[in-house]
Amino acid sequence: MNDLTLMRKNLFRKPMRTTLLLISIFVAFLVFSVMLSFNHSISNFNALPTRMVTMSKINFTESLPMAHYDRISHMEGVAVATHQNWFGGYYQDPARGFMAVFAVDPPTYFKVYSGDLQIPAAEREAFFKERTAMLTSESVAKRFNWHVGQRIPLNSNIFSQADGGHTWAFTLVGIIPARPGSSQTGTTLIHYDYFNDTITFGHDRVGWVPFLTTSADVNERVAHAIDQRFANSADETSTQDEATFNKSFAAQLGDIGLVVTLVVGASFAAILLIVGTTMALAVRERTREVGVMKTLGFSSARVLRMVLGESLLLALLGAGLGMLAGAGFLALLPQASGGQSPPISFAPSVIGWGVAVALALGLFTGLAPALGAYRMRIVDALGRR
């Protein structure tokens, strides 16, 4: 019988206690894998090094005058610029049909985001020509079971039309293919001109101005020049690279990193107390056995490795099951929610982080009991009741 077999048998000598510990670790790593994958999905888009964004210095919810866009597009170091407006759209039910709808200028938008808008030429031309045309990402089309050519009413929870209505009708002319890390994941595009002509407030203003620089080497200089150009004006700006902008945009949903830290931290703090106390109790229950093992020739170092190994085995087993369940949950989430959930995939980095955290958990909870067994003298162990 080798040491691994002894560790396994000792670990499961009280099945109920071990099962409850496994469930605790399983739940913690299930939450860990789902939340880390969610954070990864919303903050890791493929960002071009030459793509930057200018928005209001206050935050992205404050609009900028169209004149800002005109000036930015003609500034030195700017290759091409476009503009976007947040529509605040939803389909049918505001609680379940939320959508990321942007009013854009099609010709310039396709230049700035050419790499992420690989659609057939016929669909692109149809979007350019028809004011009420709409493009949507593949995930959104699947979510609502839309097809090209369909007339689709979208509501806005921000803007209204002259007649007081909040519904715009669009024709879906194309589907944006799903690509890993695409900046267009989950987005829907409509015409800015049509949007601007029909709204009752906010005319000739834009949400933010994405643009491409002539070279990544001039990014800092261009950003400084733009912000200086509008300093001390009624609409001051903040210019940043696309990666930074994406993170700040995602942060408007809440500080996801903080949420992950707090939830996972609380889970693991509770598990540390539970597993550490239980392991210490388990070793204390086996005091006489430890004495017998040392009497039979088991070295103190070997006993330490076996006790620590039990803790590591428990942590790794629970973590593995939890991450496996997390991957399964994320894979089944779209079907279980009827396509209403956002596209979130299991992040490969979760495995590396999960193994590292599980090892740390096992070492932290098993070290004290293992050291106790290591230091235990045979006469004390056999004499204790």
N, C-alpha and C positions, 0 to 999 in steps of 0.2 A: 504494500500500500504506500503510494507516494504522498508527498506533502499536499499536492493539489486535491487529492481525494480526501485527505483528512480535513482540509479547510472546508471543502464542500459539505462533508458530513457534519462537521461542527456547526456550520452556518445554518443547516436545515434540521438540526436536532430538535428545534422547537418550531415546527412549520408555521404555526399561526403568527408568532412574533415576527419571523422572517418575512412572511407574506405581507404583513401590515407595513413593515419597513420598506419593502419593495414597492408597495402601492404609493407610499409617501414620496419616494424618490421618482417613481414613474410619473406621477402627476406633476411634480416640479419640472422635470425635463420635457414633458409634453408642452407645458406652458412656455418653457424656455425656447423650444424649437419653433413653435408657432409664432411667438412674438418676435423672435430674432429674424425669422423668414419674412414676416410682415414689414419689419423695419428695413430689411435688405431690399424688398421689392419696391418700396416707395422712394428709396433714396439712392438707388444705384442704377441710374440711367447712363447710357453711353454719351458722354459729353465731349464735344469737339473742343480742342484747345484754343481755337480761334473764335468760338461762339461766346458772346457776352450778352448781358441783359441790363438795360437801364430801366429803373422803376422809381416811383416816388421815394423820397428819403424817409417818409413816415412809415409806410409799408405798402405791400402790393395791392391793398384794397383801395388806395387813393389813386385816382386817375391823373393822367398828364395831358396837357393840351396837344393837339395834333401838330402845332408849330414845333414842339420839342422833337417829334419824329422827323420832320422836314430838316431841321438843323443838324440832328445827329447823322442822318443819312448822307450829308454833304461834308462831314468833318474829316479831316486828314486821318488816315489810318483805318477808316471804315470802308470795307469793300461793298457791302450791301446790308440794308436794314429793312426790317418789317415791323409790324405792330400787332398786338393782340388785345382783346377785351374779354373779360370773364363774363359769361352770359348768365350764369347761375341757373342752369337748366335742369329739368327733370321730365321724365316721361310718365304720364298718367298719375302715378302716386308719388308725392314728394318724399314720403318716408322710404320707399323702396326703389324709386326710379331715378335717384340722383345721378347726374351725368356731368362730366367735365367738358363743357361746351365752350368753345372759344370763337369769337368773331375775328376773322383775319382778312388780310389783303392777299388774295390767292397768288398773284404773280410773284410778289416779293417773298411771301411765306415759303413758297416752294423752292426758292433760291437759298434761303437761310437754312431750311430743313430738308434739303434735297436727299440726303442720305437716308432719312427715315420715312420718306414718302415715295416709295417705289411702287407706284400703281400704274395700270395700263394707260397709254396715251389717250385713249378715247374717254376714260373716266376723268382724267386730269382736264381735258379740254371741256368736257361737260360741266365740270365744277367751275372752270374759269368763266364760261359764257352765261350760265344761268344764275341770276341773283338769288333765287330761293333754293339753290343746290346745297347739298350737305354731303360731307364725307364723314365716315365714322370708322373707328378701329374695329378689327375683326372680333375682339372680345365683346364689344358693345353690341355688335350686330347679332352675335350668337346669344347674348344675354336676353335680348328682346325679340329674337327670331325675325329680324328685319332682312329684307332683300332689296337689291338694286332696283330702282324704279318705283319703290313704294313711297307714298305720300305720308309724311310723319308729322304729327303735331307735337311741338315741344313747348313746355311752359317755362317761364322764368319766375323765380322767387325774388328777383331784384327789380327788373324793368317791366314797364307796361307800355301799351300802345295808345295812340290818340283816342281810340274808342273805349279805353279803360280795360281792355282785355290783356291777358298775360300769356296768350298762346300765339305762337308763330307756326306756320305750316311750311315744311321743307320737303324737298324731293331728294331721296337718297340716290346719289349718282355713282358712288364708289365705296369700296371697302379698303381700308388701310391694312395691309398684311401685318400679322403679329411677328415681331422680331425681338429676340432677347435684348433687353436693355434699351429699346427704342424710346425716344422722347415722346413719341405719339401713342404710347400704350394707354388705352382707355380713354382717348380723347375723341371729341367730335368737333368738326370744323364747319363754320357757316361764314357767309359773306359779311364783312364789316360794313360795306356800303348799304346793304339792305337793312342791316341791324341799325345803323346810324340814322337812316331816313325814317325809321318807324318808331323809335323810342321817344318818350316824352321828356326825358332829362338826360344830361350827360352828352349832348351833341358835340361832335368834333373833338372828343377826348378819347384817349387810349389808355389801356391798363398798364402796359409796359412795352418796351422796344427791344426786341432781340436783334442782334446784328453780328455779322462776321467781320473780323479785322483782317487786314492784309497779311499779318503774321502774328504768331503768338508772342513774339518778342516785343511787340508794341502794345500789348494788352494793357499793361499798367499805365503807360503814358496816355493811351486813348481814354481809359477810364477816368484818369485824373483830369484830362482836358474837358471831358463831357461834364463832369460834376462841377468843375470850376466855371464852365460856361453858364450854368444855371444857378450858381451859388447866389444867395441873397435875393432870389426871385420868389414869386408867389408859389412856384412849383419846383422846389429843389429836388435833386435826383441822387440816386445811389446806383453806381454801375459796378457790376461784379461779373465774374466768370459764370458760365452756365452751371457748373457743378455746385457752386455755392448758392446760386439762385434756386436750384432744384431742392436743396436741403432746406432753405428758408421757406420755400413754398410748401413743402411737406410739413414743416413745423407749424403751419397755420392750422393743421388738423390736431395739433397738440404736440407736446415735446415727447415724441415716441421713444427717444433714447432714455429719457427720464422715466417714462412709464415702464419700459423693459427693466431698467435697473431696479426700480422700486418693487415691482411685482416679483421678479426673479430673486432679488435680494431677500425679500421677506420670506419667500418659499424656502430658500436655502438656509436662512438663519434658523427657521423652525426645524428643518431637517437636521442641521448640525446638532441642535439640542437633543432631538429625539434619538438620532443614530448614535451620537456620542455617549449619551446616558445609557442606552441599551447595550452598546458594546462593552462599556465599563461593567455593567451588571452581568453580562454574559461571561466575561473573564473572571469576575469575582465568584460566580457560581461554579467555575471550573478550577478553582484554586488548588484543590487536592489533585485534580487531574494534571495540572501543570507540574506539581511536585513529583508525581509519579513519572511523567514524561522525562523530567530532568534526571530522575533516579535511573531511568532506563537508558540514559545516554544522550538524550536530546539536549543540544547545547542551548545556552540562553539566546544566542543569536538566531538559532533555528526557530525557537519558540516565538521570538519577536517577529520573524518573517511570517510565521503562520498566522499569528493574531492580526498583524497588519494586512496580510493577504486576504483574510476574511472580510475586513472592512472594504478593501479595494474591490474584491469580487462582488460584494453587495452593491457598491456604488456603480460599478460598470454595468452590472446586469440591469439594475433599475434604470440607468441612463440610456442604455441601448434600447430597452423596451419603450421608454418614453419617447425617444427620438424617432423610432420606427412608427409608433402610433401617431406622432406629429406629422410625419411624411404622409401617412395614409389619410389622416384627417384633411390635410391641405389638398390632397389629390381628389378626395371625394366631396369637398366643400361645394364646388360649383353645381354638382348634380343634386346634392342634398338641399341646396338653397334655391333650386329651380333656376340657376343661372343669375341670381341676384347678387352674389358676392363678387367682390373685386378679384381680378386675377392675381393670385399669390401662389408662388411656387416654393417648394422646399429649397432653402439656400444650402448649397454644398458646404459652405463655411461653418454651418451649424454643427456638422460632424466633428470637425477639428476642435471647435470651441467646447462642444459637449464632452468630448473625451478628456480635454484638459481640465474642465470643471469637475468632471467625475473623479479624476485622479486626485485633484486637490481635495475634494470632499472626502474621498476614502482615506487619504493620508491624514487629514485634519481630525477626522472622527476616530481613526484607529490608532493614532500615534500614542496617546496617553495610556489606553489599555495595554498596548503592546509594550511600552516601556515599563509598565507595572509588572507585566509578566516576565520581562527580561531581568528586572532587578530582584524578583522574588527568590528567596532562598528556599532550598528544599525543606529544611527543618521547619521554617515558618509555614510553608504551604501545607505540609503534612500535619502540622499541629493545629492549623486553623479549622474551626468548625463552621 
